[in-house]
Amino acid sequence: MDDSPREQWLARDFEPQRPRLRAVAYRVLGSAADADDAVQEAWLRLSRSDTSEVSNLAGWLTTVVGRISLDMLRSRGSRREDSWDAGLADLVGTGGARVETGPTGNHAPDPASEAELADSIGLALLVVLDTLAPAERLAFVLHDLFGMPFEQIADIVDRSPAATRQLASRARRRVRSADAAETSPARTRQREVVGAFLAAARGGDFAALLEMLDPDVVLTADEAATAMGAPAQLRGPDAVAQRFNGGARSARLAAFDGGVGAVWTLHGQPQVAFRFTVEGDVVTGIEMVADRARLGEMEIYYLPA
């Protein structure tokens, strides 16, 4: 039997759905290349499935793309976070092997396509979504951005509708916190100072670091951080600047505990948080937090550099 007429009929119904399916996949996955892969896999599943009993093809395809995207997020694991691992020894310990990272996938994203999709929802939201657990991210995207009922999303994430609602609620709180961080003048200035400090550290600009440090600046580390090789305390701009000079390549700008600082992650989990105290245009204190319990209590979301 020749399946080409059937495939032509399916393609006729599928192609109008492609832009929306790609938008769903992109918001979940944060990558245009991965979104294209998810949509292509949805097409393959459609072509292999008996859809004679499907009354709502758009809903069926959204569910399929959601499941594919969730599987991709879970299998992706630490792929993105690993790119931040190199250079940890520069900030925390004095030893340790440098982690070499390579390309994150088989496809080179089309820059124009990535930019178009990113502009459609905003870079800040993409960054926040990237901090969420896979199920939280999917629940938020499908419900808040695309209006899918929690009953349908529950089938995808294998949770009850009530539990799925909680997933979306937690994600929503993080997104709102990120919005507040973007609009608060004090937070914005703190972010600018910390961002400039990290840039100077990575660039080895010792003079710039000194200018951004208060004369009485203190760097402290908790017991977990000192066990990793960090000094328990450093005082004065010279000592603190020397500690960061040429380093910070592994630190991600992040908001947590009501302020802006930096976080180093490994396999998707925060390992060390750097809490910056900023007064005006200078850094007056930096606290290194590596205690697992304290890190677990932090609501961390990462900010664009």
C-alpha positions as CSV (number, residue, x, y, z in Angstrom):
1,M,0.0,0.0,0.0
2,D,1.3,3.4,-0.9
3,D,1.4,5.7,2.1
4,S,2.3,8.8,0.2
5,P,-1.3,10.1,-0.1
6,R,-1.8,9.7,3.7
7,E,1.5,11.4,4.4
8,Q,0.5,14.3,2.1
9,W,-2.7,14.6,4.0
10,L,-1.0,14.5,7.4
11,A,1.6,17.1,6.2
12,R,-1.2,19.4,5.1
13,D,-2.6,19.3,8.6
14,F,0.8,19.3,10.4
15,E,2.5,22.3,8.7
16,P,0.0,24.9,10.0
17,Q,0.8,23.6,13.5
18,R,4.6,23.8,13.1
19,P,5.2,27.4,14.1
20,R,3.2,27.0,17.3
21,L,4.8,23.6,18.1
22,R,8.2,25.1,17.6
23,A,7.3,28.0,19.9
24,V,6.3,25.5,22.6
25,A,9.4,23.5,22.2
26,Y,11.7,26.5,22.2
27,R,10.2,27.9,25.4
28,V,10.7,24.6,27.1
29,L,14.1,23.7,25.7
30,G,15.7,27.2,25.2
31,S,17.4,26.1,22.0
32,A,16.2,26.6,18.4
33,A,18.1,23.5,17.2
34,D,16.6,21.4,20.0
35,A,13.1,22.8,19.3
36,D,13.5,21.8,15.6
37,D,14.5,18.3,16.7
38,A,11.5,18.0,18.9
39,V,9.1,19.2,16.2
40,Q,10.6,16.8,13.7
41,E,10.2,13.9,16.2
42,A,6.6,14.9,16.7
43,W,6.1,14.7,12.9
44,L,7.6,11.2,12.8
45,R,5.4,10.0,15.6
46,L,2.4,11.5,13.9
47,S,3.3,9.7,10.6
48,R,3.6,6.4,12.5
49,S,0.4,6.8,14.6
50,D,-3.2,6.0,14.0
51,T,-4.9,9.3,14.5
52,S,-8.3,8.3,13.2
53,E,-9.7,8.7,16.7
54,V,-8.0,12.1,17.4
55,S,-10.6,14.9,17.4
56,N,-8.2,17.7,18.4
57,L,-5.0,17.4,16.4
58,A,-3.5,20.6,17.7
59,G,-3.9,19.4,21.3
60,W,-2.6,15.9,20.5
61,L,0.5,17.4,18.8
62,T,1.1,19.8,21.7
63,T,1.0,16.9,24.1
64,V,3.4,14.9,22.0
65,V,5.9,17.9,21.7
66,G,5.6,18.4,25.5
67,R,6.5,14.8,26.2
68,I,9.4,14.9,23.7
69,S,10.7,18.2,25.2
70,L,10.4,16.9,28.7
71,D,12.4,13.8,27.8
72,M,15.0,15.9,26.1
73,L,15.3,18.2,29.1
74,R,15.8,15.2,31.4
75,S,18.3,13.5,29.2
76,R,20.2,16.7,28.6
77,G,21.2,16.6,32.3
78,S,24.2,18.8,33.0
79,R,25.1,19.7,29.5
80,R,24.5,23.4,29.9
81,E,25.8,23.8,33.4
82,D,29.0,22.0,32.6
83,S,30.1,24.9,30.4
84,W,30.5,26.9,33.6
85,D,32.7,24.5,35.4
86,A,36.1,25.5,34.0
87,G,38.0,27.7,36.4
88,L,36.5,26.8,39.7
89,A,39.9,26.5,41.2
90,D,40.6,30.1,40.5
91,L,37.9,31.2,43.0
92,V,37.6,28.4,45.5
93,G,40.5,26.1,45.9
94,T,44.1,26.1,44.8
95,G,44.0,22.8,43.0
96,G,41.7,20.7,40.9
97,A,41.6,19.7,37.3
98,R,40.1,22.1,34.8
99,V,37.1,20.8,33.0
100,E,37.2,21.0,29.3
101,T,33.9,21.4,27.6
102,G,32.9,21.0,24.0
103,P,29.9,21.7,21.8
104,T,26.6,21.1,23.4
105,G,24.9,19.4,20.5
106,N,25.1,18.1,17.0
107,H,23.4,21.1,15.5
108,A,24.8,24.6,15.1
109,P,21.9,27.0,16.0
110,D,21.0,29.5,13.3
111,P,21.7,32.9,15.0
112,A,18.9,34.7,13.2
113,S,16.5,32.0,14.2
114,E,17.6,32.0,17.8
115,A,17.3,35.8,18.0
116,E,13.8,35.8,16.6
117,L,12.6,33.2,19.1
118,A,14.4,34.8,22.0
119,D,12.9,38.2,21.1
120,S,9.5,36.7,21.1
121,I,9.6,36.0,24.9
122,G,12.6,37.9,26.2
123,L,16.1,36.8,27.2
124,A,15.4,37.4,30.9
125,L,12.5,34.9,30.8
126,L,14.6,32.3,29.0
127,V,17.4,32.7,31.6
128,V,14.9,32.2,34.5
129,L,13.3,29.2,32.7
130,D,16.7,27.6,32.5
131,T,16.9,27.5,36.3
132,L,13.7,25.5,36.7
133,A,13.4,21.7,37.1
134,P,12.2,20.1,33.8
135,A,8.7,19.4,35.1
136,E,8.3,22.9,36.5
137,R,9.4,24.4,33.3
138,L,7.1,22.4,31.2
139,A,4.1,23.0,33.5
140,F,4.7,26.8,33.5
141,V,5.2,27.0,29.7
142,L,2.3,24.9,28.7
143,H,-0.2,26.5,31.2
144,D,0.9,30.1,31.6
145,L,2.2,30.7,28.1
146,F,0.0,28.4,26.0
147,G,-3.1,28.0,28.2
148,M,-3.1,24.2,28.4
149,P,-5.3,22.8,31.2
150,F,-3.5,21.3,34.2
151,E,-5.4,18.0,33.6
152,Q,-3.7,17.6,30.3
153,I,-0.3,18.7,31.6
154,A,-0.6,16.2,34.4
155,D,-0.6,13.3,32.0
156,I,2.7,14.6,30.5
157,V,4.6,15.1,33.7
158,D,3.0,12.0,35.4
159,R,1.6,14.0,38.3
160,S,-1.8,14.7,39.7
161,P,-3.5,17.9,38.4
162,A,-3.0,19.4,41.9
163,A,0.7,18.6,42.0
164,T,1.0,19.9,38.4
165,R,-0.6,23.2,39.5
166,Q,2.0,23.4,42.3
167,L,4.8,22.9,39.8
168,A,3.5,25.8,37.7
169,S,3.0,27.9,40.8
170,R,6.6,27.5,42.0
171,A,7.9,28.4,38.5
172,R,5.6,31.4,38.4
173,R,7.0,32.7,41.7
174,R,10.6,32.5,40.3
175,V,9.6,34.3,37.2
176,R,7.9,37.1,39.2
177,S,11.0,37.4,41.4
178,A,13.1,37.7,38.3
179,D,10.8,40.5,37.0
180,A,11.2,42.3,40.3
181,A,15.0,42.0,40.0
182,E,15.0,43.4,36.6
183,T,12.9,46.5,37.6
184,S,14.2,47.4,41.0
185,P,16.7,50.4,40.8
186,A,18.7,49.2,43.8
187,R,18.9,45.7,42.5
188,T,19.8,46.9,39.0
189,R,22.7,48.9,40.4
190,Q,23.9,46.0,42.5
191,R,23.7,43.8,39.4
192,E,25.8,46.3,37.4
193,V,28.5,46.4,40.1
194,V,28.7,42.7,40.6
195,G,28.7,42.1,36.8
196,A,31.5,44.7,36.3
197,F,33.4,43.0,39.2
198,L,33.1,39.6,37.6
199,A,34.1,41.0,34.2
200,A,37.2,42.6,35.7
201,A,38.1,39.4,37.5
202,R,37.9,37.3,34.3
203,G,39.9,39.9,32.4
204,G,42.6,40.1,35.0
205,D,42.1,43.9,35.5
206,F,43.5,44.2,38.9
207,A,43.3,48.0,39.0
208,A,39.6,47.9,38.1
209,L,39.0,45.3,40.9
210,L,40.7,47.6,43.4
211,E,38.5,50.5,42.4
212,M,35.3,48.5,43.0
213,L,36.4,47.3,46.5
214,D,35.8,49.2,49.7
215,P,38.9,49.9,51.7
216,D,37.4,47.8,54.5
217,V,36.1,45.0,52.3
218,V,36.0,41.5,53.9
219,L,35.8,38.1,52.1
220,T,34.6,35.3,54.3
221,A,34.0,31.6,53.6
222,D,31.9,29.0,55.5
223,E,33.3,25.7,56.7
224,A,32.3,23.9,53.5
225,A,34.0,26.5,51.3
226,T,37.2,26.4,53.4
227,A,37.2,22.6,53.1
228,M,37.3,23.1,49.4
229,G,40.4,25.3,49.7
230,A,39.1,28.8,50.2
231,P,40.6,31.0,52.9
232,A,38.3,31.5,55.9
233,Q,38.7,35.3,55.7
234,L,40.6,37.9,53.7
235,R,40.6,41.6,54.6
236,G,41.4,44.6,52.4
237,P,41.1,45.3,48.7
238,D,44.5,44.1,47.8
239,A,44.0,40.6,49.3
240,V,40.4,40.3,47.9
241,A,41.3,41.6,44.5
242,Q,44.3,39.2,44.3
243,R,42.0,36.3,45.1
244,F,39.7,37.1,42.2
245,N,42.1,38.5,39.7
246,G,42.2,36.4,36.6
247,G,39.4,34.1,37.9
248,A,35.6,34.0,38.1
249,R,35.4,32.2,34.7
250,S,33.1,29.7,36.4
251,A,30.9,32.1,38.1
252,R,27.4,32.9,36.9
253,L,25.7,36.1,37.7
254,A,22.6,35.2,39.8
255,A,20.0,36.7,42.1
256,F,19.3,35.0,45.5
257,D,18.6,35.9,49.1
258,G,17.2,39.3,48.1
259,G,20.4,40.4,46.3
260,V,22.7,39.8,43.3
261,G,25.8,37.7,43.5
262,A,27.4,34.8,41.6
263,V,27.0,31.0,41.7
264,W,29.1,28.2,40.5
265,T,27.1,25.1,39.5
266,L,28.1,21.5,38.7
267,H,25.7,19.1,37.0
268,G,22.9,21.5,37.4
269,Q,23.4,21.9,41.2
270,P,24.8,25.0,42.9
271,Q,28.2,24.3,44.5
272,V,29.2,27.7,45.8
273,A,27.3,31.0,46.1
274,F,29.1,34.3,46.4
275,R,27.0,36.8,48.3
276,F,28.0,40.3,47.5
277,T,27.2,43.3,49.7
278,V,27.3,46.5,47.7
279,E,27.0,50.0,49.0
280,G,26.8,52.7,46.3
281,D,29.4,51.7,43.7
282,V,31.7,49.5,45.8
283,V,31.7,46.0,47.1
284,T,32.0,46.0,50.9
285,G,31.7,42.3,51.5
286,I,31.7,38.9,49.8
287,E,30.5,35.7,51.5
288,M,31.3,32.3,50.0
289,V,28.6,29.8,50.8
290,A,29.1,26.1,50.0
291,D,27.1,24.5,52.8
292,R,24.7,22.1,51.1
293,A,21.8,22.9,53.4
294,R,22.1,26.6,53.0
295,L,22.4,26.3,49.2
296,G,19.3,24.1,49.2
297,E,17.3,26.8,50.9
298,M,18.2,29.5,48.4
299,E,15.9,30.5,45.6
300,I,18.5,31.0,42.9
301,Y,17.8,32.3,39.4
302,Y,20.5,33.2,36.9
303,L,20.8,36.5,35.1
304,P,22.1,37.5,31.7
305,A,25.7,38.6,31.9
